Amino acid sequence: MGQETIGDILYETRGQITILTINRVEQRNSINIGVREGLFAGFEKFEADANARVAILTGAGDKAFCAGADLKEMSGMKLGMLPRNFLPLIGDTIEVRKPVIAAVNGVAYAGGWMLAQMCDLVVASDTARFAITEAKVGRGMPWATPLTHMIPQKILLEILMTGNPVTAQRAHEFGFVNHVTAPDGLMPKALELAQTICENAPLTVMAAKQMVYTATEMGKSAAQEAGRRIFEPVYQSQDAQEGPKAFAEKRKPNWQGK
């Protein structure tokens, strides 16, 4: 185990699990330059760590996962359209092939929703609230485009056009949140999911992530062909032989990730 500070991010290692915590409690964990730079550097460090299998992204305290952009900083910068590399967005400005779980412990508004959205799984406290509030302050949300593959159209339009928050339970009902827990059960559930994934074959897990996101951009036939191509190296790996061998020998597999 170990912990270090990267910008305004606490970077913690627990075995094969990495926890990135936005650490601006007094500012409701809003996104400033320290958060942006910390997430860019933190996810790069996680991706490069051969021992790290799963990351959990959360916010310090129990009031806010992330309340969005630091509007005081933003107003001083007088930005119009944000540069593409301004925000740390997995799948766009950051490449992370390994699984990432959002542990949402309070409000996830605007950029906070964005950070939860970019994660592969979302666990939320029953006190969490989600909102895309840009319409209330005259800003845009081009990063929300992938939600068209995650949320039914009529529900998404209401979220975007009203800017009103939805509860964790409601977000679970329409499929944005995987699990809803009591506040004190949030991190245990996120860690449980992470540990379960860590016990599986890492090449298969990463290929599954790639397949799902690739398929959202294709029709059925093209997606099936892409799936075969993505999993071909997995079938040819040493781990593909280790898994059946371990099962036959009634022991846990020793995954090498190769």
C-alpha positions as CSV (number, residue, x, y, z in Angstrom):
1,M,0.0,0.0,0.0
2,G,1.1,3.6,-0.7
3,Q,-0.2,7.1,-1.2
4,E,1.1,10.2,-2.9
5,T,-0.3,13.5,-4.0
6,I,-0.4,14.4,-7.6
7,G,-1.7,18.0,-8.1
8,D,-5.1,17.9,-6.2
9,I,-5.4,14.2,-6.6
10,L,-4.6,11.6,-3.9
11,Y,-3.1,8.6,-5.6
12,E,-3.4,5.4,-3.5
13,T,-2.2,1.8,-4.3
14,R,-3.9,-1.1,-2.6
15,G,-2.4,-4.3,-4.2
16,Q,-3.6,-4.3,-7.8
17,I,-6.2,-1.6,-7.1
18,T,-5.5,2.1,-7.6
19,I,-7.7,4.7,-6.0
20,L,-7.7,8.3,-7.3
21,T,-9.4,10.8,-5.0
22,I,-10.2,14.4,-6.0
23,N,-9.1,16.2,-2.9
24,R,-10.8,19.6,-2.7
25,V,-13.4,19.1,0.0
26,E,-14.0,22.8,0.7
27,Q,-14.5,23.5,-3.0
28,R,-16.8,20.5,-3.4
29,N,-14.1,18.7,-5.4
30,S,-14.6,21.1,-8.3
31,I,-12.3,20.8,-11.3
32,N,-9.4,23.3,-11.3
33,I,-6.0,23.1,-12.8
34,G,-4.7,20.9,-10.0
35,V,-7.5,18.4,-10.6
36,R,-7.0,18.5,-14.3
37,E,-3.3,18.0,-14.2
38,G,-3.6,15.4,-11.4
39,L,-6.0,13.3,-13.3
40,F,-4.0,13.4,-16.5
41,A,-0.8,12.4,-14.6
42,G,-2.6,9.9,-12.3
43,F,-4.3,8.0,-15.0
44,E,-1.1,7.9,-17.1
45,K,0.7,6.5,-14.0
46,F,-2.1,3.9,-13.5
47,E,-2.0,2.8,-17.1
48,A,1.8,2.4,-17.1
49,D,1.8,0.4,-13.9
50,A,2.0,-3.3,-14.9
51,N,0.8,-4.4,-11.4
52,A,-2.3,-2.2,-11.4
53,R,-5.4,-3.9,-12.8
54,V,-8.3,-1.6,-11.8
55,A,-8.7,2.0,-10.8
56,I,-11.4,3.6,-8.6
57,L,-12.2,7.3,-9.0
58,T,-13.9,9.1,-6.1
59,G,-14.1,12.4,-4.3
60,A,-12.9,13.4,-0.8
61,G,-15.6,13.7,1.9
62,D,-19.3,12.7,1.6
63,K,-20.9,15.8,0.1
64,A,-19.5,15.9,-3.5
65,F,-17.9,13.5,-5.9
66,C,-17.3,16.5,-8.1
67,A,-19.4,19.6,-8.4
68,G,-18.1,20.4,-11.9
69,A,-15.7,23.0,-13.1
70,D,-14.3,25.6,-10.7
71,L,-16.4,28.5,-12.0
72,K,-14.2,31.1,-10.2
73,E,-11.2,29.9,-12.1
74,M,-13.2,29.5,-15.3
75,S,-14.6,33.1,-15.2
76,G,-11.0,34.4,-14.7
77,M,-9.8,32.5,-17.8
78,K,-12.7,33.8,-20.0
79,L,-12.7,30.7,-22.1
80,G,-15.1,30.1,-24.9
81,M,-15.1,26.7,-26.5
82,L,-12.7,24.6,-24.4
83,P,-9.6,23.2,-26.1
84,R,-10.0,19.5,-26.7
85,N,-7.1,18.6,-24.3
86,F,-8.4,20.9,-21.5
87,L,-10.3,18.2,-19.6
88,P,-9.0,14.7,-18.7
89,L,-11.6,12.6,-20.5
90,I,-11.0,8.8,-20.8
91,G,-11.7,7.7,-24.3
92,D,-10.9,11.1,-25.7
93,T,-7.9,12.9,-24.2
94,I,-6.7,10.0,-22.1
95,E,-6.1,6.4,-23.1
96,V,-6.9,3.9,-20.3
97,R,-7.3,0.3,-21.4
98,K,-7.9,-1.0,-17.9
99,P,-11.2,-0.9,-16.1
100,V,-12.1,2.3,-14.1
101,I,-14.9,2.4,-11.5
102,A,-16.5,5.7,-10.3
103,A,-17.4,5.7,-6.6
104,V,-19.9,8.6,-6.5
105,N,-20.3,9.8,-2.9
106,G,-22.2,13.1,-3.3
107,V,-23.2,15.5,-6.1
108,A,-21.8,14.7,-9.6
109,Y,-22.8,17.8,-11.5
110,A,-21.7,19.1,-14.9
111,G,-18.0,18.1,-15.2
112,G,-18.6,15.8,-12.2
113,W,-21.1,13.9,-14.3
114,M,-18.5,13.8,-17.1
115,L,-16.0,12.2,-14.8
116,A,-18.5,9.5,-13.7
117,Q,-19.6,9.0,-17.3
118,M,-16.1,8.3,-18.6
119,C,-15.7,5.4,-16.1
120,D,-16.6,1.9,-17.1
121,L,-18.7,1.2,-14.0
122,V,-20.5,3.5,-11.5
123,V,-21.3,2.8,-7.9
124,A,-23.2,5.5,-6.1
125,S,-24.2,6.3,-2.6
126,D,-28.0,6.6,-2.1
127,T,-27.4,10.3,-1.2
128,A,-25.6,11.0,-4.6
129,R,-27.2,13.3,-7.1
130,F,-26.4,13.6,-10.8
131,A,-26.9,16.6,-13.1
132,I,-25.8,18.1,-16.3
133,T,-26.3,21.8,-15.4
134,E,-24.7,23.5,-18.4
135,A,-28.0,24.9,-19.7
136,K,-28.3,26.8,-16.5
137,V,-25.1,28.7,-17.0
138,G,-25.0,29.0,-20.8
139,R,-22.2,26.5,-21.4
140,G,-22.0,23.4,-23.5
141,M,-21.7,19.7,-23.0
142,P,-20.2,18.1,-26.1
143,W,-18.6,15.5,-23.9
144,A,-22.1,14.1,-23.2
145,T,-22.5,12.8,-26.7
146,P,-21.7,9.2,-25.7
147,L,-24.7,9.3,-23.4
148,T,-26.8,8.6,-26.5
149,H,-25.6,5.0,-26.2
150,M,-26.1,4.8,-22.4
151,I,-29.5,6.5,-21.7
152,P,-32.8,6.4,-23.5
153,Q,-33.4,9.5,-25.7
154,K,-36.3,11.1,-23.9
155,I,-34.7,10.8,-20.5
156,L,-31.4,12.2,-21.8
157,L,-33.1,15.2,-23.4
158,E,-34.9,16.0,-20.1
159,I,-31.5,15.8,-18.3
160,L,-29.8,18.0,-20.8
161,M,-32.5,20.6,-21.3
162,T,-33.7,21.1,-17.7
163,G,-30.4,20.8,-15.9
164,N,-32.3,19.3,-13.0
165,P,-30.6,16.6,-10.8
166,V,-31.6,13.0,-10.7
167,T,-31.2,10.7,-7.7
168,A,-28.8,7.7,-7.6
169,Q,-31.8,5.4,-7.6
170,R,-33.2,7.1,-10.7
171,A,-29.8,6.9,-12.5
172,H,-29.7,3.2,-11.6
173,E,-33.2,2.7,-13.1
174,F,-32.2,4.0,-16.5
175,G,-28.9,2.2,-16.5
176,F,-26.3,4.9,-15.8
177,V,-25.4,3.5,-12.3
178,N,-24.5,-0.1,-11.7
179,H,-25.1,-0.3,-7.9
180,V,-26.6,2.0,-5.3
181,T,-25.3,1.6,-1.7
182,A,-25.6,3.2,1.7
183,P,-23.0,5.9,2.2
184,D,-20.8,3.7,4.3
185,G,-21.1,0.9,1.8
186,L,-19.9,2.8,-1.2
187,M,-16.1,2.2,-1.1
188,P,-16.5,-1.4,0.1
189,K,-18.8,-2.1,-2.9
190,A,-16.4,-0.4,-5.3
191,L,-13.5,-2.3,-3.8
192,E,-15.4,-5.6,-4.0
193,L,-16.1,-5.0,-7.8
194,A,-12.5,-4.0,-8.4
195,Q,-11.2,-7.1,-6.6
196,T,-13.5,-9.4,-8.5
197,I,-12.2,-7.9,-11.8
198,C,-8.6,-8.2,-10.6
199,E,-9.1,-12.0,-10.1
200,N,-10.1,-12.4,-13.8
201,A,-7.7,-12.6,-16.8
202,P,-6.5,-9.1,-17.5
203,L,-6.2,-9.5,-21.2
204,T,-9.8,-10.7,-21.4
205,V,-11.0,-7.9,-19.2
206,M,-9.3,-5.2,-21.3
207,A,-10.5,-6.8,-24.6
208,A,-14.1,-6.8,-23.3
209,K,-13.8,-3.1,-22.5
210,Q,-12.5,-2.4,-26.0
211,M,-15.1,-4.6,-27.7
212,V,-18.0,-2.9,-26.0
213,Y,-16.9,0.7,-26.8
214,T,-15.9,-0.3,-30.4
215,A,-19.3,-2.0,-31.0
216,T,-21.2,1.2,-30.1
217,E,-19.9,2.8,-33.2
218,M,-20.8,0.0,-35.6
219,G,-23.6,-2.1,-37.0
220,K,-24.0,-5.8,-36.0
221,S,-21.9,-7.4,-38.6
222,A,-19.0,-5.0,-38.4
223,A,-19.1,-5.2,-34.6
224,Q,-18.9,-9.0,-34.6
225,E,-15.9,-8.9,-36.9
226,A,-14.3,-6.3,-34.7
227,G,-14.9,-8.5,-31.7
228,R,-13.2,-11.4,-33.3
229,R,-10.2,-9.2,-34.2
230,I,-10.0,-7.8,-30.7
231,F,-10.1,-11.2,-29.0
232,E,-7.7,-12.9,-31.3
233,P,-4.6,-11.9,-29.3
234,V,-6.3,-13.1,-26.1
235,Y,-6.9,-16.6,-27.5
236,Q,-3.2,-16.7,-28.5
237,S,-1.9,-15.6,-25.1
238,Q,-0.3,-17.7,-22.4
239,D,-3.2,-16.8,-20.1
240,A,-5.6,-18.5,-22.4
241,Q,-3.7,-21.8,-21.7
242,E,-3.3,-21.0,-18.0
243,G,-7.0,-20.6,-17.3
244,P,-8.1,-24.1,-18.4
245,K,-5.0,-25.7,-16.9
246,A,-5.7,-24.0,-13.5
247,F,-9.3,-25.2,-13.7
248,A,-8.3,-28.8,-14.4
249,E,-5.8,-28.7,-11.6
250,K,-8.3,-27.1,-9.2
251,R,-6.3,-24.1,-8.3
252,K,-6.4,-20.3,-8.9
253,P,-4.9,-19.1,-12.2
254,N,-1.6,-17.3,-12.2
255,W,-2.4,-14.6,-14.7
256,Q,0.6,-13.0,-16.5
257,G,-1.2,-10.6,-18.7
258,K,0.6,-12.1,-21.7
